[in-house]
Structure formats: C-alpha cells, structure tokens
Amino acid sequence: MKVPVIRDLYYNSIPEEDFRGRQRYLLFAALSLMSFIIGFVFYAQTAIIFKINGWISYTMPLLSVIALINYFAFKRHKNNTLAFSIIILACFAVLHITTYPFGGIHSSSNFYLSVLTISTFILLGTRAGWFFVGLAGIHMIVLYCLATFTMFFDQFQVNIPGALETDLTVSLIISIIVLGMICVIIERSNQRLLKEMAESHKNIQTYTRSVEKTNKELDSFAYIVSHDLKEPLRAINSLSSWIEDDLETVMTDETKENFKLLHNRVERMEGLINGVLEYSRAGREDSPSIKINLREMINDVIFINDPPKNIRINLGNYMPVINADKIKLQQVFANLISNAIKYNDKNEGIINITCEQLLHDWKFIIADNGPGIEPQYRARVFDIFQTLQSKDKVDSTGIGLAIVKKIVEETQGEIHIDSNELGGASFIFTIPKNPIVTKTDSDLKLKTA
C-alpha cells in the first residue's frame, strides 16, 4: 500500500533496515488520515444531513484537526509513543462521541473498535493493547447502562427515516477499507521479515563457510610455523648435548650451569610454542556434551598432576553428574589445579574444590592457601604471557590461565578471582547448565550399592 503524501514526508527518513518502524509509521499515517476523514464525515452526517447541532457536531472536526496536527508534528515528538498514543485516543474519542446520535450501544461506530484494538497492539505493544481492550469494554458497558437505565440518548434521537441504515452502511464501508489497509501493512511486514530472514540465513551460511576455511588455514599455518620454530630449537638442544658430552671432563661448574640454563631456555621456548598452539585452538574444536561424573573427572586430573605430598586436595560433598564438553572442562580444571599446586608456597598446601548449583549455571570454586593475588593483578593474570613471578623462579609460559578464560567465556560462562578464608586465592568460574542434568554423586553410590 502506498500513500503518496504520507511516504513523501517522513517515510524515506526511516532507515531501510528498520522495516518494522516503517510499517508502524505507515499505520500511524493511515490512522491519522482516516481519523481526519471520518471526523468530517460524521460531522457532515450529524450537522448537515441529520441537522443535529451542539457540542457533538463541533467536537468532531476539532478531534479531526488534532489528529492531523499530531501527524504533521510527528518529527517533533521526542518519543514516537506519544504520537501513537495521541492518535489512538483521538480516534477513540471520535468513535465514542459518534455513538450518541446513532443509537449508543447499537451504533455502527462500535465496529471501528476492532480496528483500533489491532492498531494499538501494533503501534504501542501488548500492554497498551490490553489496556485499550479494557477501555473498549468500559466504553461498551457505559453505553449499555446509559441506554438501559437512563433517557440520555433521547436528546440525540434522529427521526429521519433510514438514518440508522445510512450510518450502518457508511460505517461498514469505512471499517472494511481501514481493516484492508491494516491487513496490507501486516502482510507487507511479514513478507519483508521473511525476506530479511532468508538473507540473514544466507549471510550466516556464507560467514560460517568463511570461518571454517579460515580456521583450516590457521591450523595449517600454526602447524607449519610450530614445526619451523621447533626444528632449530631441537637442533640447538642436540648440539649443546653433544658439546656437553665432548667437554664433560674439562667443563667447569660455571660452564655446566650455563649449559643447564641453555637447556631450560630451550625447553621453555618449546613449551611456549606448544602453549600458543593450544591457546589458538582452545574453544574452537567442539566436542559433544556427555554425562560427566565430576568427582571421577577431577580425581583423574589430580592424578595426572601428581601433587607433592605436602599438598592436600579436598573435593566438596556436592559433585553432581552434569552434561558438558568433557575435554574443555578437563582443560579448565587441569590448568587451575596445576597453578594452585605450582604457586603454593606453604609447607602444608591446601586446595579445596567445590561445586554449587545456580539457577542457570554450575558454579565451581578452586580455593588454595597459597600467596594469593592482589586485587590490581587479578584481571591481568588472564592475559596471555602474563605471570606474577619471574619465569626463572617458576616454570610457566603464562598461557594456562588465558586458555582457561577463553574456554569459559566461549561456553558463555564467567571467571574471576577472589580472596578466601585460607589466605590464598579462589578461582571462581561458571558454565551454563545443560537442560539434561541428572544424578548427583550420592545417587551413583546408591545405584552402585
């Protein structure tokens, strides 16, 4: 549907991608125009044809003018909702007043309430739509009570033969036209929406193929670069070992220490290359979600880390069976537990691992009694290559926590660091629940028993 005057004013100023805004504006403009026309049509019926004078005949054109002014002042409204509300209320006032000389509850003007109800839902939303439904109900109840229990409508009685039939015919024609206009607007909105969805789907498919291609190229590039970087490191390591063997009998303690330092640097560099590769791949390779017994999985991670005898690791009583990506979750726990062991400076180290069930997430806490982390450094430790201690004191690439953060955030979870009552640091992270969450640890024990 095209309304030339309407489209020339503001329609083209609305962004093309905001098709919902454009369709709302068209409906608003159509209502404004129809309100203006209907107001003067009823004015002609009451004042000229049926010779009804008084406040009713003068209120009609006044409301029509208000609707027209509201339309032309549309751009000046800071909020479109105000303009939409004014036109809805103006239309409602016109309809309410026109019922007085044409039978009250029996007036054909009440047909337009359905048009206004649909328009209110489209322009102002569900809450305002239901409010208007209530207002229309009150309107009908008031008319019924006035017609049944009072003589209110007798003062407006039209005695011209065929007056009510003429009113009914005119109202039916206009209401059908307006409903047709609204249906066209809604249909155009649906067509545009379907077109936009099809284009978005096509763009997503193109983007997905592009990302897959880029990931494959990155994997290939990373493999080639790592191979080329590791090759000279292995050569340096081998060559230095041969020199050590050849000069074993004549090397001083200082020379041996230098060779040891060289080997450590080579190993660290190789670990750094492996860490960068692991970081680049973290979260990109999706594996299926499976049922995971958290207690068993964490015990496996602890066993692999092989903590020293002075480190005691405690698991909380609540360790449920959850649905998650096991490989990613293992990576997260492996890095956090390894860090808690590596940086613990106490004679008797303590690491407590607990799990809590939130409304939409699983919350995990790995708390230790280590040196802790000052608040100003807590965000920094998740940056790649960042460590708080010298790499000569602690063997670290500074990549582990960056991998943890990347995995957690790519699963729509969160991670942060806090202090704890042990005096150390607590690493707290969440992962979203899978809809299929099942038995707890105790359930398994009961079933096994």
C-alpha positions as CSV (number, residue, x, y, z in Angstrom):
1,M,0.0,0.0,0.0
2,K,1.3,3.4,-1.0
3,V,0.0,6.7,0.4
4,P,1.9,9.3,-1.7
5,V,1.6,12.3,0.7
6,I,2.5,10.1,3.7
7,R,5.5,8.5,2.0
8,D,6.9,11.8,0.8
9,L,7.1,13.4,4.3
10,Y,8.9,11.1,6.6
11,Y,8.8,7.5,5.3
12,N,12.1,7.7,3.5
13,S,13.9,9.2,6.5
14,I,13.3,6.0,8.5
15,P,16.3,3.6,8.0
16,E,15.6,0.9,5.4
17,E,16.6,-1.9,7.7
18,D,14.0,-0.7,10.3
19,F,11.1,-2.2,8.3
20,R,9.1,-2.6,11.5
21,G,9.4,1.2,12.1
22,R,8.4,1.9,8.6
23,Q,5.3,-0.2,8.8
24,R,4.3,1.3,12.1
25,Y,4.7,4.7,10.6
26,L,2.5,3.8,7.6
27,L,-0.2,2.5,10.0
28,F,0.1,5.7,12.1
29,A,-0.2,7.9,9.0
30,A,-3.2,5.8,7.7
31,L,-5.0,6.2,11.0
32,S,-4.3,9.9,11.1
33,L,-5.7,10.4,7.6
34,M,-8.7,8.1,8.2
35,S,-9.4,9.8,11.6
36,F,-9.4,13.2,9.8
37,I,-11.8,12.0,7.1
38,I,-14.1,10.0,9.4
39,G,-14.4,13.0,11.8
40,F,-15.6,15.3,9.0
41,V,-17.8,12.5,7.5
42,F,-19.6,12.2,10.9
43,Y,-19.7,16.0,11.2
44,A,-21.5,16.1,7.8
45,Q,-23.9,13.4,8.9
46,T,-24.8,15.0,12.2
47,A,-24.8,18.7,11.3
48,I,-25.8,18.8,7.7
49,I,-27.8,15.6,6.9
50,F,-29.4,15.0,10.3
51,K,-29.5,18.6,11.5
52,I,-28.0,17.8,14.9
53,N,-26.3,20.9,16.3
54,G,-24.5,21.5,19.5
55,W,-21.2,20.4,21.1
56,I,-21.2,17.0,19.3
57,S,-21.2,18.4,15.8
58,Y,-18.3,20.8,16.7
59,T,-16.2,18.2,18.6
60,M,-15.9,16.0,15.6
61,P,-13.9,18.4,13.4
62,L,-11.9,19.5,16.4
63,L,-10.7,16.0,17.0
64,S,-10.0,15.5,13.3
65,V,-7.8,18.6,13.3
66,I,-6.0,17.4,16.4
67,A,-5.3,14.1,14.6
68,L,-3.9,15.9,11.6
69,I,-1.7,18.3,13.6
70,N,-0.4,15.3,15.6
71,Y,0.6,13.7,12.2
72,F,2.4,16.8,10.9
73,A,4.1,17.2,14.3
74,F,5.4,13.6,14.2
75,K,9.0,14.6,13.8
76,R,8.9,16.9,16.7
77,H,7.8,14.3,19.2
78,K,10.8,13.1,21.2
79,N,9.1,9.7,21.5
80,N,7.0,8.1,18.8
81,T,4.9,6.5,21.5
82,L,3.4,9.9,22.3
83,A,2.3,10.5,18.7
84,F,0.9,6.9,18.5
85,S,-1.0,7.4,21.8
86,I,-2.5,10.7,20.7
87,I,-3.9,9.3,17.5
88,I,-5.3,6.2,19.3
89,L,-7.0,8.3,21.9
90,A,-8.3,10.9,19.3
91,C,-9.8,8.0,17.2
92,F,-11.4,6.5,20.3
93,A,-12.9,9.9,21.3
94,V,-14.3,10.3,17.8
95,L,-15.9,6.8,17.9
96,H,-17.2,7.3,21.4
97,I,-18.9,10.6,20.6
98,T,-20.4,9.4,17.3
99,T,-22.3,6.7,19.2
100,Y,-24.5,9.3,20.9
101,P,-26.7,10.4,18.0
102,F,-26.7,7.0,16.3
103,G,-28.2,4.6,18.9
104,G,-25.5,4.3,21.6
105,I,-24.8,0.7,22.1
106,H,-26.5,0.0,18.7
107,S,-24.3,2.4,16.8
108,S,-22.3,1.0,13.9
109,S,-19.4,3.2,15.1
110,N,-18.6,0.4,17.5
111,F,-17.3,-1.6,14.5
112,Y,-14.2,0.6,14.5
113,L,-13.2,-0.6,18.0
114,S,-11.8,-3.8,16.4
115,V,-9.7,-1.7,14.0
116,L,-8.4,0.5,16.9
117,T,-7.6,-2.6,19.0
118,I,-5.5,-4.2,16.3
119,S,-3.8,-0.8,15.7
120,T,-3.0,-0.3,19.4
121,F,-1.3,-3.7,19.7
122,I,0.8,-3.0,16.6
123,L,1.7,0.6,17.5
124,L,2.1,0.5,21.3
125,G,2.7,-3.1,22.1
126,T,0.9,-5.8,24.1
127,R,0.5,-4.0,27.4
128,A,-1.1,-0.9,25.8
129,G,-3.2,-3.2,23.6
130,W,-4.7,-5.0,26.5
131,F,-5.3,-1.6,28.2
132,F,-7.3,-0.5,25.2
133,V,-9.3,-3.7,25.3
134,G,-10.2,-2.8,28.8
135,L,-11.1,0.8,27.7
136,A,-13.3,-0.5,24.9
137,G,-15.0,-2.8,27.4
138,I,-15.7,0.1,29.7
139,H,-17.0,2.1,26.7
140,M,-19.5,-0.6,25.8
141,I,-20.6,-1.0,29.4
142,V,-21.2,2.7,29.8
143,L,-23.2,2.8,26.6
144,Y,-25.3,-0.2,27.7
145,C,-26.1,1.4,31.1
146,L,-27.0,4.7,29.6
147,A,-29.3,3.1,27.0
148,T,-30.9,0.7,29.5
149,F,-31.3,2.7,32.7
150,T,-31.4,6.3,31.5
151,M,-33.1,8.5,28.9
152,F,-29.7,10.0,27.9
153,F,-29.8,9.1,24.2
154,D,-33.3,10.5,23.7
155,Q,-32.0,14.1,23.4
156,F,-30.0,13.0,20.3
157,Q,-32.8,11.0,18.7
158,V,-32.6,11.1,14.9
159,N,-36.1,11.0,13.3
160,I,-35.1,10.9,9.7
161,P,-36.2,7.6,8.0
162,G,-33.3,5.3,7.1
163,A,-30.8,7.3,9.2
164,L,-29.5,4.3,11.1
165,E,-29.3,2.2,7.9
166,T,-27.3,5.0,6.2
167,D,-25.0,5.2,9.3
168,L,-24.5,1.4,9.3
169,T,-23.7,1.3,5.5
170,V,-21.2,4.2,5.8
171,S,-19.5,2.7,8.8
172,L,-19.3,-0.8,7.3
173,I,-17.7,0.5,4.1
174,I,-15.1,2.7,6.0
175,S,-14.3,-0.1,8.5
176,I,-13.7,-2.6,5.7
177,I,-11.4,-0.1,4.0
178,V,-9.4,0.5,7.2
179,L,-9.2,-3.2,8.0
180,G,-8.0,-3.8,4.5
181,M,-5.3,-1.2,4.8
182,I,-4.1,-2.7,8.1
183,C,-4.0,-6.2,6.6
184,V,-1.9,-5.0,3.7
185,I,0.5,-3.3,6.1
186,I,0.8,-6.5,8.2
187,E,1.2,-8.7,5.1
188,R,4.0,-6.4,3.8
189,S,5.7,-6.6,7.2
190,N,5.6,-10.4,7.1
191,Q,6.9,-10.5,3.5
192,R,9.8,-8.2,4.4
193,L,10.5,-10.2,7.6
194,L,10.7,-13.4,5.6
195,K,12.9,-11.8,3.0
196,E,15.2,-10.5,5.8
197,M,15.4,-13.9,7.5
198,A,16.2,-15.6,4.2
199,E,19.0,-13.0,3.5
200,S,20.3,-13.4,7.1
201,H,20.3,-17.2,6.8
202,K,22.3,-16.9,3.5
203,N,24.8,-14.5,5.1
204,I,25.2,-16.8,8.1
205,Q,25.9,-19.7,5.8
206,T,28.5,-17.7,3.8
207,Y,30.1,-16.4,7.0
208,T,30.2,-20.0,8.5
209,R,31.9,-21.3,5.4
210,S,34.4,-18.4,5.5
211,V,35.2,-19.1,9.2
212,E,35.7,-22.8,8.6
213,K,38.1,-22.0,5.8
214,T,39.9,-19.5,7.9
215,N,40.2,-22.0,10.8
216,K,41.6,-24.7,8.5
217,E,44.2,-22.2,7.1
218,L,45.1,-21.1,10.6
219,D,45.5,-24.7,11.7
220,S,47.8,-25.4,8.7
221,F,49.7,-22.2,9.3
222,A,50.1,-22.9,13.0
223,Y,51.4,-26.4,12.3
224,I,53.9,-25.2,9.8
225,V,55.2,-22.3,12.0
226,S,55.5,-24.5,15.0
227,H,57.4,-27.1,13.0
228,D,59.7,-24.5,11.6
229,L,60.3,-22.9,15.1
230,K,60.8,-26.2,16.9
231,E,63.2,-27.6,14.4
232,P,66.1,-25.1,15.2
233,L,65.3,-25.5,19.0
234,R,65.8,-29.2,18.7
235,A,69.0,-28.7,16.8
236,I,70.2,-26.3,19.5
237,N,69.3,-28.8,22.2
238,S,71.0,-31.7,20.4
239,L,74.1,-29.7,19.5
240,S,74.5,-28.4,23.1
241,S,74.1,-32.0,24.4
242,W,76.9,-33.2,22.1
243,I,79.2,-30.4,23.2
244,E,78.5,-31.3,26.8
245,D,79.4,-34.9,26.1
246,D,82.6,-33.9,24.4
247,L,83.7,-31.5,27.1
248,E,82.4,-33.3,30.1
249,T,85.8,-33.9,31.6
250,V,87.1,-30.3,31.2
251,M,83.9,-28.3,31.9
252,T,83.9,-26.1,35.0
253,D,80.9,-25.9,37.3
254,E,80.0,-22.5,35.9
255,T,80.0,-23.9,32.3
256,K,77.8,-26.8,33.4
257,E,75.4,-24.3,35.0
258,N,75.3,-22.3,31.8
259,F,74.5,-25.4,29.7
260,K,71.8,-26.3,32.2
261,L,70.4,-22.8,31.8
262,L,70.5,-23.2,28.0
263,H,68.6,-26.4,28.1
264,N,66.0,-24.9,30.4
265,R,65.5,-21.9,28.0
266,V,65.1,-24.3,25.0
267,E,62.5,-26.4,26.9
268,R,60.7,-23.2,27.9
269,M,60.7,-21.9,24.4
270,E,59.3,-25.2,23.1
271,G,56.6,-25.1,25.9
272,L,55.8,-21.6,24.8
273,I,55.3,-22.6,21.2
274,N,53.0,-25.5,22.3
275,G,51.1,-23.2,24.6
276,V,50.5,-20.7,21.8
277,L,49.2,-23.5,19.6
278,E,47.0,-24.8,22.4
279,Y,45.6,-21.3,23.0
280,S,44.8,-20.7,19.3
281,R,42.8,-24.0,19.2
282,A,41.1,-23.5,22.6
283,G,37.4,-23.5,22.3
284,R,37.4,-23.8,18.5
285,E,37.0,-27.6,18.4
286,D,33.6,-28.5,19.7
287,S,33.2,-32.0,21.1
288,P,29.8,-33.4,22.1
289,S,28.3,-32.8,25.5
290,I,28.3,-36.0,27.5
291,K,27.4,-37.0,31.1
292,I,30.4,-36.3,33.3
293,N,30.9,-37.6,36.9
294,L,32.7,-34.5,38.2
295,R,34.3,-36.4,41.1
296,E,35.8,-39.0,38.8
297,M,36.9,-36.5,36.3
298,I,38.6,-34.2,38.9
299,N,40.3,-37.1,40.6
300,D,41.7,-38.1,37.1
301,V,43.1,-34.6,36.7
302,I,44.6,-34.6,40.2
303,F,46.2,-38.0,39.4
304,I,47.8,-36.6,36.2
305,N,49.1,-33.5,38.0
306,D,50.7,-35.8,40.7
307,P,50.7,-33.2,43.5
308,P,53.6,-33.4,46.1
309,K,52.9,-35.0,49.5
310,N,52.7,-31.6,51.2
311,I,49.7,-30.6,49.1
312,R,46.3,-31.8,50.2
313,I,43.4,-31.5,47.7
314,N,39.8,-31.7,49.1
315,L,36.7,-32.2,47.0
316,G,33.3,-30.9,48.2
317,N,30.5,-33.3,49.1
318,Y,28.3,-32.0,46.2
319,M,29.8,-33.2,43.0
320,P,26.9,-33.8,40.5
321,V,26.8,-35.6,37.2
322,I,26.4,-33.0,34.6
323,N,26.2,-32.7,30.8
324,A,29.1,-30.8,29.4
325,D,32.0,-30.8,27.0
326,K,34.4,-33.1,28.9
327,I,37.6,-32.2,27.0
328,K,37.2,-28.4,27.6
329,L,36.2,-28.9,31.3
330,Q,39.2,-31.1,31.8
331,Q,41.4,-28.4,30.3
332,V,40.0,-25.8,32.7
333,F,40.4,-27.9,35.8
334,A,43.9,-29.2,34.7
335,N,45.2,-25.6,34.4
336,L,43.6,-24.3,37.6
337,I,44.7,-27.2,39.7
338,S,48.2,-27.2,38.2
339,N,48.5,-23.5,39.0
340,A,47.3,-24.0,42.6
341,I,49.9,-26.7,43.1
342,K,52.8,-24.8,41.3
343,Y,52.4,-21.5,43.1
344,N,51.6,-22.8,46.6
345,D,54.4,-21.6,49.0
346,K,53.2,-23.2,52.2
347,N,54.7,-26.2,54.0
348,E,51.2,-27.7,54.1
349,G,49.3,-26.7,51.0
350,I,45.5,-26.9,50.9
351,I,43.4,-26.8,47.7
352,N,39.6,-27.0,48.1
353,I,37.4,-27.7,45.1
354,T,33.6,-27.2,45.4
355,C,30.6,-27.0,43.2
356,E,27.3,-25.1,43.6
357,Q,24.1,-25.3,41.6
358,L,22.8,-21.9,40.5
359,L,19.6,-21.1,38.6
360,H,21.0,-21.3,35.1
361,D,24.7,-22.2,35.8
362,W,27.1,-24.6,37.5
363,K,29.5,-22.7,39.8
364,F,33.0,-24.1,40.6
365,I,35.4,-22.8,43.2
366,I,39.1,-23.8,43.3
367,A,40.4,-22.2,46.6
368,D,44.0,-22.5,47.9
369,N,46.1,-21.3,50.8
370,G,48.9,-20.0,48.5
371,P,50.3,-16.5,48.4
372,G,47.1,-15.1,46.9
373,I,46.7,-12.4,44.2
374,E,46.4,-8.7,44.9
375,P,43.2,-7.2,43.5
376,Q,45.1,-5.0,41.0
377,Y,46.6,-8.0,39.3
378,R,43.5,-10.3,39.2
379,A,42.4,-9.3,35.7
380,R,46.0,-9.2,34.4
381,V,46.8,-12.8,35.1
382,F,44.3,-13.9,32.5
383,D,46.2,-12.1,29.8
384,I,48.4,-14.3,27.5
385,F,52.1,-14.5,28.5
386,Q,51.4,-12.7,31.9
387,T,52.9,-14.2,35.1
388,L,53.3,-12.6,38.5
389,Q,56.5,-14.3,39.4
390,S,59.8,-14.4,37.4
391,K,59.9,-17.3,34.9
392,D,63.3,-18.2,36.3
393,K,61.7,-18.9,39.7
394,V,58.6,-20.7,38.4
395,D,58.5,-22.6,35.2
396,S,55.5,-21.1,33.4
397,T,54.6,-19.9,29.9
398,G,51.8,-17.5,31.1
399,I,49.3,-19.2,28.8
400,G,47.4,-21.6,31.0
401,L,45.0,-19.0,32.6
402,A,44.5,-17.3,29.2
403,I,43.3,-20.7,27.9
404,V,41.0,-21.2,30.9
405,K,39.4,-17.8,30.4
406,K,39.0,-18.3,26.6
407,I,37.3,-21.7,27.1
408,V,35.0,-20.5,29.9
409,E,33.9,-17.4,28.1
410,E,33.3,-19.3,24.8
411,T,30.9,-21.5,26.7
412,Q,29.0,-18.3,27.8
413,G,30.4,-18.7,31.3
414,E,32.4,-16.3,33.6
415,I,35.6,-16.5,35.6
416,H,37.1,-14.2,38.3
417,I,39.4,-14.3,41.2
418,D,38.6,-13.6,44.9
419,S,40.2,-13.9,48.3
420,N,39.3,-16.7,50.7
421,E,39.5,-17.5,54.4
422,L,42.6,-19.7,53.8
423,G,44.5,-16.6,52.9
424,G,45.1,-17.5,49.3
425,A,43.2,-17.1,46.0
426,S,39.9,-18.5,44.9
427,F,39.3,-19.1,41.2
428,I,35.6,-19.0,40.6
429,F,34.0,-19.9,37.3
430,T,30.6,-20.8,35.9
431,I,29.4,-22.8,32.9
432,P,25.8,-22.8,31.7
433,K,23.6,-25.8,32.6
434,N,22.7,-28.3,30.0
435,P,18.9,-28.9,30.0
436,I,19.6,-32.6,30.6
437,V,21.1,-32.6,34.1
438,T,20.8,-35.7,36.1
439,K,22.1,-37.6,39.1
440,T,24.4,-36.4,41.9
441,D,27.4,-38.3,43.3
442,S,25.3,-39.8,46.0
443,D,22.8,-41.1,43.5
444,L,25.5,-43.0,41.8
445,K,26.7,-44.5,45.1
446,L,23.2,-45.6,45.9
447,K,22.7,-47.1,42.4
448,T,26.0,-48.9,42.6
449,A,25.2,-50.3,46.1
